[in-house]
Amino acid sequence: MKPFYITTAIVYANAEPHIGFALELVYADVLARYYRMTGREVKYLTGTDEHGSKIARKAKEAGKEPQEFVNEIAGKVRELADELSISNDDFIQTTEARHKTSVEVFWKKVNNAGYIYKKAYKGLYCVGCESFKTDKDLIDGKCPDHDKAPEEVEEENYFFKLTAFEDGLKKLFAERPDFVVPDTKFNEIKQLLESGLEDISISRSTKVLKWGIPVPGDDSQVIYVWFDALVNYISALGHGEEKEGMKKYWPADIHIIGKEINRFHTILWPAMLMAAGIKVPQQVGVHGWITVDGKKMSKTIGNVVDPSD
């Protein structure tokens, strides 16, 4: 049998990991250990997401260079995995050379296939989520996850033709009812698909953000943090470097993620892979939050519990 490939989401390196990520590490570890016990080879990946405007701001506030800042956070995540005796086989940082190479190759594949274009854009950007929002995403004008009003952003960006994959995604959800588990999270994304998709901005001007991977062939733009971060799952397998890892381990058997990033992993990521001519993952496992007074535990809000405590 193909080795079992399991991943967690990668920790956004704007602050030390909270207990919610400890939960995710353990979820994935239970599955990894179970499949090893059945005699199957397992590859378990975790790591840190290290680009974006929020990280650049936090590093500046701490009086540190961004790379020094994210390396310290990555060290904390590694320590947490060690303290919990997590059996991960690999740890990836998105500032590593192997990841940058992979992202550049991935961008070129999608661009050469005709799914990237450039246009002027005006929208509402939540720095906490590192994503653009529509009015229907907001409650009283604020992001419900971070309790902050998004910033109005106007610039020329590269866009990904997400709309070109609407039919392909609907077909995926029709043919694979276990693509997203549990059922409630599958139905949530299915409803989102039925309401229609929009093309999304996948770069930021270096006039507003320099901390990121440059767009291949255009140093005036850096790649949007999600279009960069999601690629980590194949970067760790040597994508873009002609290594055997992709052939051996991909597609992933399951991505374990928190519910707030469900749409990125079950709509954007499969569409990105389709655009690049790469198979989509077998399954996405979505878990809930550890909450504080009914609110999501968030590093941005500050209502977090330190797992080492």
Rosetta blueprint (number, residue, H / E / L):
1 M L
2 K L
3 P L
4 F E
5 Y E
6 I E
7 T E
8 T E
9 A L
10 I L
11 V E
12 Y E
13 A L
14 N L
15 A L
16 E L
17 P L
18 H L
19 I H
20 G H
21 F H
22 A H
23 L H
24 E H
25 L H
26 V H
27 Y H
28 A H
29 D H
30 V H
31 L H
32 A H
33 R H
34 Y H
35 Y H
36 R H
37 M H
38 T L
39 G L
40 R L
41 E L
42 V E
43 K E
44 Y E
45 L E
46 T E
47 G E
48 T E
49 D E
50 E L
51 H L
52 G L
53 S H
54 K H
55 I H
56 A H
57 R H
58 K H
59 A H
60 K H
61 E H
62 A L
63 G L
64 K L
65 E L
66 P H
67 Q H
68 E H
69 F H
70 V H
71 N H
72 E H
73 I H
74 A H
75 G H
76 K H
77 V H
78 R H
79 E H
80 L H
81 A H
82 D H
83 E H
84 L L
85 S L
86 I L
87 S L
88 N L
89 D L
90 D E
91 F E
92 I E
93 Q E
94 T L
95 T L
96 E L
97 A H
98 R H
99 H H
100 K H
101 T H
102 S H
103 V H
104 E H
105 V H
106 F H
107 W H
108 K H
109 K H
110 V H
111 N H
112 N H
113 A L
114 G L
115 Y L
116 I E
117 Y E
118 K E
119 K E
120 A E
121 Y E
122 K E
123 G E
124 L E
125 Y E
126 C E
127 V L
128 G L
129 C L
130 E L
131 S E
132 F E
133 K E
134 T L
135 D H
136 K H
137 D H
138 L L
139 I E
140 D L
141 G L
142 K E
143 C E
144 P L
145 D L
146 H L
147 D L
148 K E
149 A L
150 P L
151 E E
152 E E
153 V E
154 E E
155 E E
156 E E
157 N E
158 Y E
159 F E
160 F E
161 K L
162 L H
163 T H
164 A H
165 F H
166 E H
167 D H
168 G H
169 L H
170 K H
171 K H
172 L H
173 F H
174 A H
175 E H
176 R L
177 P L
178 D L
179 F L
180 V E
181 V E
182 P L
183 D H
184 T H
185 K H
186 F H
187 N H
188 E H
189 I H
190 K H
191 Q H
192 L H
193 L H
194 E H
195 S L
196 G L
197 L L
198 E L
199 D L
200 I E
201 S E
202 I L
203 S E
204 R E
205 S E
206 T L
207 K L
208 V L
209 L L
210 K L
211 W L
212 G L
213 I L
214 P E
215 V E
216 P L
217 G L
218 D E
219 D E
220 S E
221 Q E
222 V E
223 I E
224 Y L
225 V H
226 W H
227 F H
228 D H
229 A H
230 L L
231 V L
232 N H
233 Y H
234 I H
235 S H
236 A L
237 L L
238 G L
239 H L
240 G L
241 E L
242 E L
243 K L
244 E L
245 G H
246 M H
247 K H
248 K H
249 Y H
250 W L
251 P L
252 A L
253 D L
254 I E
255 H E
256 I E
257 I E
258 G E
259 K H
260 E H
261 I H
262 N H
263 R H
264 F H
265 H H
266 T H
267 I H
268 L H
269 W H
270 P H
271 A H
272 M H
273 L H
274 M H
275 A H
276 A H
277 G L
278 I L
279 K L
280 V L
281 P L
282 Q L
283 Q L
284 V E
285 G E
286 V E
287 H E
288 G L
289 W L
290 I L
291 T E
292 V E
293 D L
294 G L
295 K E
296 K E
297 M L
298 S L
299 K L
300 T L
301 I L
302 G L
303 N L
304 V L
305 V L
306 D L
307 P L
308 S L
309 D L
